Amino acid sequence: MIAYLSGRILFKNPTQLIIDVQGVGYEVNISLYTYGKLGDGEAIQLHTYLSVREDAQVLYGFIDKLEKEVFMLLLSVQGIGPNTARTILSYATPDELQRAIASGNEADIRRIKGVGPKTAQRLILELRDKFSKLAGFEDSAVLSVGNNIKEEALMALVTLGFPRPQMEKILTQMVQQAAGPLTVEELIKKALRSV
């Protein structure tokens, strides 16, 4: 496998780079996230993933290790291939994607081209716990247990047909006013009584 490339950018566009590594030009597919962090003709190091298919070998590049780890997690979800994973990372930064998945925000995830309701639900279900274990999210993006309980209750209430903004406001007030920790069930019951 090719773990990374160090070289100089010969050509770039929003989806692809050609990197000169000691006289050999590597064609690398990239996300808009990586593209936005690159300069022209500069020396760079990209973390890479080599996708081997029956008809092609495609190299994907990532500006940092976190983006590559998120890409690999996306590939672990059934129905998500390398191109879809790259598209997802072009629509959302790794932090934005982590927040959307951790909070169960299916609407934000469905805005991504090629991601329908079932895929969005699968992403949330399969990646919520895995994202919390990534080192790059420990400080800023990982939600606390209290927020996860609130988000689970919110998802349940929205599924029952209640308007998201109203339920979000009610649940936030309840969590702030609670004397101790609440379970998801307690939160849902209290919210239903206050409607």
PyMOL commands that set and color helices and strands:
alter all, ss='L'
color gray80, all
select helices_A, chain A and resi 32-35+65-75+82-91+94-102+106-110+117-132+135-137+145-159+164-177+184-194
alter helices_A, ss='H'
color red, helices_A
select strands_A, chain A and resi 4-13+16-21+24-29+43-52+57-62
alter strands_A, ss='S'
color yellow, strands_A
deselect
rebuild
show_as cartoon
